[in-house]
Amino acid sequence: MGKSETLFERAVKVMPGGVNSPVRAFGSVGSTPRFIKSAKGACLYDEDGNKYIDYIGSWGPMILGHGQPEVLSSVIDACKRGLSFGAATAPEVEMAELVCSLIPSIEMVRMVNSGTEAVMSAIRLARGYTKRNKIIKFTGCYHGHSDGLLVKAGSGAMTSGIPDSLGVPAGCTQDTLSADYNSLGSVTEHFQRCGEEIAAVIVEPAAANMGVVPPKPGFLEGLRSLCDEYGTLLIFDEVITGFRLGISGAQGYYGIEPDLTTFGKIIGGGMPVGAYGGRREIMELVAPAGGVYQAGTLSGNPVAMAAGIAQLTILKEHPEYYTDLNEKANKFYQDMQKILKKSGRPYQVNHVGSLGCLYFTEKEVADYESAKTSDTKAFADYCNYMTANGVYLAPSQFEAMFLSLAHTEEMLQETLEIMEQYFMGT
């Protein structure tokens, strides 16, 4: 028995499911987790000494690769000065100025500790600003695990949400309305019925929690128009897309400005951090400036700020990195499609920039219902083969692949060759 198996046996006795986050459990692919010991560049190394080409990148933030020297150096220097103060620090100011300078829609920003906390706080702020209660979210879009957003996937577009977790009272989601991603019609129906009660529409501008589903032309523009018409705030959840599709996020990539934006760990170089920001008149309602309360001892933690400043500064100073990464990713996903076409297997490859997903279905994947047509057993077989041969994929059909600047052409070619061996049986 290997070290990972032994560790998992120990883990299930002291942690629910043996993990601290469900997607790590490998249960959906009928396997057990690899326990990672270290990472460097685009590679992971497990406790048994196995090496993997990593296509998770800590679920997105490692756009520069693991252990980027300048980021590491900044973190080490910050640690030497102190891990946490619970007091104001200069790096908080520098980080806020940097974010505001990079995202045109953001005039003020508040640091928090996770994407979940950022979204929860942005929703509260939207309700406080508009003095309305209802929000619209999209089936298949994940916005963290706060009670009001854990709405059952597939709930009717014209009904209030049903809690998608035990322990969430129905009252917590009674003001959460579900719509279909890429369907302006389903959103319009909500607005026609109760538009004066809707505080916010929250959306992943490129959905990346039902695999990867790009917005159809006109979808984001339509949301912007509807929100303007009804005095509703548009919130872009850029926990995954922020600073990954481009230096100004998905909103810069698609040319749409939201009223509020949420970010996650990519702004901390992979460390625990999040943020939400927007127009000054909205953000000035956040305590202590205004009456919308939100607080956190570790918000703006100096070590996380140091990592984030280092990573964002590198990306800001090298805009060509995004061009290079997106071109490399486009070729990689196109080569995936060529292999799959030769195999004769039913498939769809969706991708936006360096985000991508392979679905085992003949249907075009444009929303949650079409994503669910994917053959998850076929994905599990594929995922386990790739992992066994040194390619670390998300152990779930409905998660994204993340390429980084550290992925070399040789690594990508090796991945494609392993994939071809699987699909062609060679």
URFEN-V711624 format. One record per run of one state. SS is the DSSP state (H for helix, E for strand, - for the rest). FROM is the first residue (numbers start at 1). TO is the last residue. If there is no record, write none. Layout:
# URFEN-V711624
SS_FROM_TO / SS_FROM_TO
This chain:
# URFEN-V711624
-_1_2 / H_3_14 / -_15_15 / H_16_18 / -_19_21 / H_22_25 / -_26_26 / H_27_29 / -_30_35 / E_36_41 / -_42_42 / E_43_46 / -_47_50 / E_51_54 / -_55_65 / E_66_66 / -_67_68 / H_69_81 / -_82_89 / H_90_102 / -_103_107 / E_108_112 / -_113_114 / H_115_130 / -_131_133 / E_134_138 / -_139_146 / H_147_149 / -_150_150 / E_151_151 / -_152_159 / E_160_160 / -_161_162 / E_163_163 / -_164_169 / H_170_173 / -_174_175 / E_176_179 / -_180_183 / H_184_197 / E_198_203 / -_204_206 / E_207_207 / -_208_212 / E_213_213 / -_214_218 / H_219_230 / -_231_232 / E_233_237 / -_238_248 / H_249_254 / -_255_259 / E_260_263 / -_264_264 / H_265_268 / -_269_273 / E_274_278 / -_279_279 / H_280_283 / -_284_285 / E_286_286 / -_287_291 / E_292_292 / -_293_301 / H_302_317 / -_318_319 / H_320_343 / -_344_347 / E_348_352 / -_353_354 / E_355_359 / -_360_367 / H_368_371 / -_372_375 / H_376_388 / -_389_390 / E_391_392 / -_393_400 / E_401_402 / -_403_408 / H_409_424 / -_425_426
